[in-house]
């Protein structure tokens, strides 16, 4: 695959959680992975919506889930779901990492803060 497809199967994930939430002492509901560069961001239900912000800032159009047992792609350009190739491991966050996460940062009223 090439950069023009928006998918680089060799790009490793940027970490085990949302890069911006970790930097800002925030929390996330679900995690998304940029299919082009591997950036891990939080979903649009999360307070930060960092996966979408990453796509807007970089022009990287495709994300995939970084949740266990989820295997799909989403294209911001046409807002459609697709199937795609396997990406470099790991394919999801660590199984001992809670959802929402990270442990110790999720507020008691987290369900009220979802978008």
C-alpha positions, 0 to 999 in steps of 0.5 A, a space after each residue: 500500500 502507499 501513502 496515497 491509499 491512506 493505509 500503511 500496513 507497516 506503520 506501528 501504533 503510536 502507543 497503547 492509548 490516546 496520545 493526546 489524552 495521555 499528554 493532557 491527563 485526560 481519558 477516553 471511551 474507545 480508541 481509534 488508530 490512524 491507518 496511515 501513520 499509526 496515531 492512536 486517538 480517542 473516538 468521537 464519543 470521548 471528550 477529546 475526539 482526538 482521532 478526528 482532530 488528528 485526521 483533520 490536522 493531517 489529512 489522513 482519511 482512514 481510521 480503524 478500531 484499536 479495540 479488541 475483537 473489532 476489525 473495521 475501517 472508517 473513511 472520513 471522506 465519505 463517512 463509510 465503513 470498510 474492510 481493509 488489510 491487517 495492520 502491524 501489531 498490536 491490533 488493539 490496546 492491551 487486554 488488561 487496559 480498561 474501557 473506558 481508560 486509562 485506569 485511574 483517570 476515568 471520572 465517576 460520571 463518565 457516562 454523562 460526559 460522552 458525546 
